Amino acid sequence: MSVPEWVQDAIFYQIFPDRFANGDPDNDPPNLVHWGSPPTSWGFQGGDLKGIIQRFDYLLDLGINAIYLNPIFQATSNHRYNTLDYYHIDPKLGTLDDFRNLIELAHRNHVRIILDGVFNHCGRGFFAFNDILENQEYSPYRDWFHIKRFPVEAYSWGEASEYLGWWGMKSLPKFNTNNQMTRKYLMDVAWYWIRLGADGWRLDVPNEINDDSFWAEFREVVKSANSEAYLVGEIWSPDLRWVGEGHFDGLMNYPVMDALAGLLATNSLDVAHFAEKVEGLLTFYPRDNAYAMYVPVDSHDTERILTRMGNDLNKTRLAYMFQFAYPGAPAIYYGDEIGLVGGKDPGCRGAFLWEETSWNSELRNFIKSLINLRKQHIALRRGDFFRLEQNSNPACYAFARTLADDKVLIIMNTSANEVKISINIEKLGWENGQVLKDLTATEKQFIISNRSVEILLPAWGGIWLG
């Protein structure tokens, strides 16, 4: 397997570029809306690449070592999933030199950057589609897309009828990746940005390019440019097809996010079924791929985690405790660490608030401590995962991460009541009389007795012991 080794050690920070930081007012569009305005699908708030560069010390202080950037190529929207030019940084985000400077700064500080690759569809201003609009059936690019009939009319709202659009949208014409010229163009784009220093691609809706040969070629092209490049697919449900030598190193592990929401937010899962789901995912995929998953608790496409948890800080902390102890690369969506809230798109795409008085510093410090602990304990990054037995409370879940002598025990109370729980730690090989420390919050210590440890956990509370 050619899964990059570094992914197991990665802690991702996802940035929606227009909303993170405005570092260069000179590239702001004239219709800029006020920073911090309620997010909309059309308003630009001025975030750019220089903003990321200027706030890089903040990211380093938080402790992350990998960044996933939502699309940065020229487009007409603030989300930029309707690309106009795949070779051109959107001028509202900066220049190619800004991109190079960001990559250089990141790599100098041992931070990787992966880009969002939107190769299923483009914007209707993309040069090849624009040529079709100008020349209709006489366009040399007519086979780059799925044209049903001529004349093609695209500049209005509504459903595409003369061609295939993503989810039927006129604004997002779908590429015909069976066309060799189209395919070559997209492969060249993928190779170009990796050679410029990007550390991988997050692939948008890859299942809609239902062609294994396309993705096998894509993988070969990217890995030829950088064998350590990370390929992660946006696949929302468990599916073995999308990992391995013909596809991706890992997937966005949304099933874990959904399981946490079911356990902590909607009460649609009890502990037993939650455990079945998250443990099943680890055996469903080959280990190399399971440990190379990108593990979010939210994203630009979902409610923010604090909102999903009903603004309950304890539930939110518990979700992060599980995320950072679970195999794969944990991902923080920009602003979650300071307590940003928001519903589904576009509500989840609000501007980062840089006034520290508005931050939830308690949450940020807690996440920062989890990041530090994950870096300190190789077991949390590369170790085995297994459940530990407890019969005292069905609302509690205990599991361990172990690698050689490094062992961490994680215990979660998923109920609204304080509970006292006894965990059998015989599997861990710890001896009676051994002292365990609370790694996450306090200076408390616990002594092993009769091959078990007793813990009093608050409502929606958790603890890491080692």
Secondary structure, 3 states (H helix, E strand, C coil): CCCCHHHHHCCEEEECHHHCCCCCHHHCCCCCCCCCCCCCCCCCCCCCHHHHHHCHHHHHHHCCCEEEECCCEEECCCCCCCEEEEEEECCCCCCHHHHHHHHHHHHHCCCEEEEEECCCECCCCCHHHHHHHHHHHHCCCHHHECECCCCCCCCCCCECCCECEHHHECCCEEECCCCHHHHHHHHHHHHHHHHCCCCEEEECCHHHCCCHHHHHHHHHHHHHHCCCCEEEECCCCCCHHHECCCCECEEECHHHHHHHHHHHCCCCCCHHHHHHHHHHHHHHCCHHHHCCCEEECCCCCCCCHHHHCCCCHHHHHHHHHHHHHCCCEEEEECCHHHCCCCCCCCCCCCCCCCCHHHCCHHHHHHHHHHHHHHHHCHHHHHCEEEECCCCCCCCEEEEEEEECCEEEEEEEECCCCCEEEEEECHHHCCCCCCEEEECCCCCCEEECECCEEEEEECCCCEEEEC
